[in-house]
């Protein structure tokens, strides 16, 4: 049962790039330091069928969005506030009126299908530069992306 993961990843990347909340969004984690301003990486967490009928699927695509900010760029509180503001604005857009389009129905905020929207803060070294990161777990309810084969 192949899932259309590419479409889901592209929709999230496109939203982030157009949102103005990050300077750049890319699919996959950066291989080189991503720069001074907030950057986002989009990658897949898990994919599962949440409901199945004879003709359609309702799926859960859990996308990971990682926001990066250089640890040496600003004072510590500016890094925290900057990432917190970006997280808040991205979440508000996705939970509000913003539509990711295609087969993405909505964000599974409360985790009806098992994974709620959440964010975890941490640190990561990219090419010798330390970044403060926020990992957003973005559970998306997707209609009919899987191909059912008898």
Helices and strands as residue ranges (DSSP letters): H 5-19, E 24-27, E 39-52, E 57-70, H 76-95, E 104-107, E 118-126, E 129-143
